[in-house]
Amino acid sequence: AWIIIQYDIKINRMPTRREEITLETEALSYNRFFTYRAFRAFDQADNLLVEVITTFGVMEMTTRKLTQVSKELIAPYQAEEIRTMLRAPKIKPVNKETATSMPSRVRYLDIDGNMHVNNAKYFDWIINTIDTDILENYLIEAVTIKYEKEVGFGNMIESTVSVEQLADNKVMTAHVIENGGGNACIATIT
């Protein structure tokens, strides 16, 4: 099964209500274990609004481990073969001294067809830890999120956030979602 490993999201401007936009996707490249795909949104003047670079892998369903991406699987997409990994921006670690946490239990409705937590659910857990003042007074410019380990039905997770004030009245939040003492997901939002 295809699994998402990481998103690197850049937001120049969010589309407005009823604005007509154009969406495109492009298979960028691949190596032995990962494939890279871009998703982009443009306004009517062809200005880039949002770009998402996604890293995918292939999971062997019986072992639940990453397996090599076969060239036959990639061939229809005409992506470039590369030997290295594409590097996303570094994810800043949570500052444990100033961090706050929120526990959650994984519900059945949080599970996807691969029998692990749907990637969108991690965004819920992340956003729920951010102070309401930040959510109401700032716009998201960038998100880098990396999924490190599967989370399953019934697991108890701990979603932790720390906040750093940046220059130009910007805020960066660092996130970790832990499951059983290990990192399931890490993220940075500006």
Secondary structure, DSSP 8 states (H G I E B T S, - for coil): -EEEEEEEEEES----TT---EEEEEEEEE-SS-EEEEEEEE-TT--EEEEEEEEEEEEETTTTEEE---HHHHGGGT-EE-SS-----------TTT-EEEEEE--GGGB-TTSSB-HHHHHHHHHTTS-HHHHHH----EEEEEE-S---TT-EEEEEEEEEE-STT-EEEEEEEEETTEEEEEEEE-
